[in-house]
């Protein structure tokens, strides 16, 4: 399994990734890209299939150089070899201003462009599936049964380079605090949104003597990533 060369700490500005609007919200730090990816586990994969756009939600995992996406071998969106666009977005809250025009959203988003390759090397395929599993639930790869030969044959794994990506982040209060609408006497501010893991719910068919494993139980009340 050949490792790709290390990527620069700064995201390159290309025709697809140059920030043309709201440039102050843009980031060229690869560390910000990694942080956004690590804070989630579902992305939206955009690809053209039979001349029509198709956007599919799917889980993902990553290493420092590439994003891994997987699905059924029958999936039309996972053929590889054609340009795709992958997006990950986190909503951190509403920005409620004094005027409707100035309302907004505090968010973190990443858009990744490239041509994914289909992973065929057995060692890399298993390693990529492990990253997918561990990204969503750390510790689960070692706990659960791993895929057998038949299941691996029924699974497509794509690797998409993280070289070409665009990152935007918005934080803070509304932008109209210094404008004429500040004299209206209306409340303005932020309404934060936070998602946390709840208590594990056992399968009803599970024997009562099987306890929740520690790597799952300890996530209750925490945020992903």
Secondary structure, DSSP 4 states (H G I P E B T S, - for coil): -PPPPPPPSB----TTT---SSGGGEE-BHHHHHHHHHT-SEEEEEEEETTEEEEEEEEEEE-SSEEEEEEETT-TT---SSEEEEEEEEEEEEEE-SSGGG-EEEEEEEEEEEE-EE---HHHHHHHHHHHHHHHSTTHHHHSPPP-HHHHHTEEEEEEESSEEEEEEE-SS-S-TTSGGGGG----EEEE-----------TTS-TT-PPPHHHHTTTT----
